[in-house]
């Protein structure tokens, strides 16, 4: 991420969300990835083996809040029942992302499927 694209990290937040409902097999991950990239967010999105979707969004607080609202809507074929926020994993803290962004290594990724208790993927 070019430095001029990153707002001051003082205003950045990182949050994890669990999205439940009919959210697999309907293009939800691709949809979420597209929106996150358009909004300039960092993080990941992945399917969980229990049928939910797990995501981390990091960026300016207002942009992350907008993405959480979009997650509640989802793509047209989805039927979102709940979006539950949780603290972002330590590997996705703003400090870690700041270091990655300084080296232009941070990006948003679509991660492989995982069990609900699996550790989050590492930022790349």
Secondary structure, DSSP 8 states (H G I E B T S, - for coil): --GGGS--GGGEEEEEEEEEEE-SSSSHHHHHHHHHHHHT-EEEEEEBTTS-EEEEEEEEHHHHHHHHHHHHH--TT-EEEEEEEEE--GGG-HHHHHHHHHTT---EEE---B-TTS------
